[in-house]
Amino acid sequence: MNFKYSKFLFFIAYLSGVNAALAQNTDWDMYINASANAYRQGDYATAETLLNSAQNEALKFGPDDIRVATTLNNLGQLYNTEGKYAEAEPLFKRSLAMAEKALGPDHKIVATSLNSLARLYKIQGKYKEAEPLYERSLAMAQKALGPDNHIVATSMNHLALVYQAEGKYTAAELLFNRSLKIRETALGPNHPDVAQSLNNLAELYVVRGKYTEAGPLFKRALAIVEKAPSSENQHIATCLNNLAGLYLNQGKYNEAEPLFKRSLAIRETSLDPEDADLAQSLNNLAELYLIRGKCAEAETLSTRSLVIAEKTLGPNHPTIAQSFNNLAATYISQGKYSLAEPLCRRSLAIEEKALGPDHPDVAIGLNNLATLCTKQSKYIEAEPLFKRSIAIQEKSLGLDHPNLAKVLTNYAVLLDKTKRTKEAKKLLDRAASINLKAFGKTNFHHSPSPKKKSAIP
């Protein structure tokens, strides 16, 4: 989920670095430039044909020539954009190996190759594979450009997003804050890259339950992208979606709904009908409808979102787990427990495999499955799931996070149903204290399936 221009600029940045290094005007340059134009226009078939022609020209300079590595990288970027991840990965790996051999391990083109491969892994939810590549790229950028360069800020942003996805929130927050300060100084307070940093830091604050801190950042980011003359509609849609998500978490449903709808309208008209960002907008509006009791509408949107996400991201991506989770919530609200249960279990299995057993998203999955089991009177199965969810959240998010209050409340229902009313009251009192601190009231209606929103790489 990102500002779409990042892919194209990455493509051109690699090309420019090689052309500067070679300083030649050849048929290879002609094909590369023409392929970039086709890529910009969304004509991917033509871009692929031109890149294949460029590869034939590059091989005339020798199999180890850097132009071969460049063409492989750009073809990998094209496949990445098209969602052909299996085809892209070997091209990126081969390009990286060739660039390191030809230019040395610290060359800027090597850094670009590292970023290309890391980004591919990140899109696929392979965060452990992406992290060391982004870390190496950041170290190279700091060494070559100094600590305060805006390109270094971009590298920090990439790495911070991976840290956040892995649940390494303290490390992510440090990098997001540093990236924001560098960009404000180097680019000015109203640059679109500053909006990117504001959005991503605000999103992290939402994940950590810091809603008061997140609001002004989201609003400032939205104001910047709405005023920027070069801003794309998708930037605006992302910021609208994220501010609406904050309102949803705060229970400000009247404020959230028009923003979700505006974001969805932009994405419906400007994105491919199978784009992952469109699936996200459908999913988020479905969640709001579910809270407001519009179960049929929520189910329709959730089902459509899941179909798009499965086709775009594959069956085992962490985002798919979120889609399963939210569709399950619509079934649970309608008493369709037999339909909800396999979705909850599959969602949890995907999250545990992709993110590890102690990730905060796993805690959400555990809570949802435990809540369903409670509704089905499967108390023996539900209780250890609640306990594990609470332990994970206390460790990763702290003792006062709003998501924890939700789990405590749900666990209290189980305790009450099993005649342990004193224990239930203790949990309800603790949940009320958390809600009072976070929202100013004790009986806050939490979102049924807390979720991630759009980060901007």
Phi, psi and omega in degrees: 000107188201171172292124191294337183293342185299324181295314184292316180297326178296318178301311182290323181300320180294314179301313183298320180297320180288317180300322179294322181291324185268328178051048179231157177238102187230177174299327177300315178301319181298314180294320180296314180294321179293322178294324178295320178295318179296321178298317180299324183274000180079013179268077189288329179296315178295319179301319180295317178299316180294323179292324176296321176295320178298322179295320177298320178292320181297322182294340177293338178273358181117149185293341181255008181294145184296336177295329176295314179299320179298314181295320177299317179299314183291324175294322175298319178297320178298312179297322178299314179299323182278357181081015179268069189292323180296324178285327184288320188303309181296331177293315179297317181296317179294318178299316180298314181298318180293318180295318178297319181291319185279326190243349184094161189287347186250011182285150183295331178290327174296319178299320178296319178297320177300315180296322180298312181292319179298318181295321176301314180296319181296317179301324181277000182078016179266072189289326180295326177285326182287324188305306183295331179290316177294323179297317179294319179298318179297316179300320179295317180296317179296321180292320185279326191246347185093165188285346189246017180279145183293336175291324174298320178300322178296317178297320176299318181298315179301312183293321180298322179297322177292316177303317180297316180299329180275356182085013179268072193289323180295315178296320179295317182297320178300316181289320179298316179296318180295317179300317180298314181296318179298314183293320178299321180286316186279328188246344184099157189288347185244020179282145178304329177293330175293320176300320177301312180295319178299315180300313185290322176294318179298319179299320177297319178299322178297314179303322181273004178079015181265068187292324181297320179287329185287322187306305181299328180291315177300316182295320179293319178299316179297318180298321180295311185289331178289331182267339184294126183295333182263005186290137177274155178303326183293329175297316180295317180300319180296314181293321176299315180300317185287322175294321176297321178297323176297313179300322178300313180296331181272358182079015179267070190291325178295325177285327184287319191300311181295330178289316176301316182294321179293318177298315179297318181299318178298315183289325178298322186271341188241352182248160171300144183295352178245022181284141182296328178294325176294319177300321180296316179297318177299317181297317183291318178293325176300320180296319177296317179298322180297316178300325183272007175083009178269070191293319181296315178297320180296318180297318180299313181293319181296319180295316179296319179300316182295318179300315179295313184297318179297319182288324184278318190254344183093166190283348187239016179283144179304327179295329177297322178302319178297319180294317176301316182303313185287324175294322177300322180297323178292323178293318180299318182296336180260005180077015180269066189293325181293331175281326184286323189301311180297330178291317178298317182291319179293320178302312181296319180297319179296315182295317180296321181288318185279326190247345183097159189288346186247017181282146179303327178293328175295322178300321178295316178298320177298315179300316183294318178294319179297320179296318177297316179299323178297316179297333179269006182065025176267066190291324182295322178286324187289320190300312179295334176292316176300314183297319179292320178300315180297316181298317180296315183293319179298322181286318188267331186244347181098178187273353187236021182282139180302326179297326178296321178300322179297314182294318178300319179296316180293321178294324178298327176299316178298314180298321179294319180293336179257024171065031176248066190292326180294317178296321180297318181296322178299317180292320179295322177295319179294318178298319179297321179296319178295314181296322179297319180291321185276324190236352181082009176210157191268339187245047184293138177272105181284153170303139186291338181212084183310144190217166172274152174248194186280119165270158184242104183293000000 
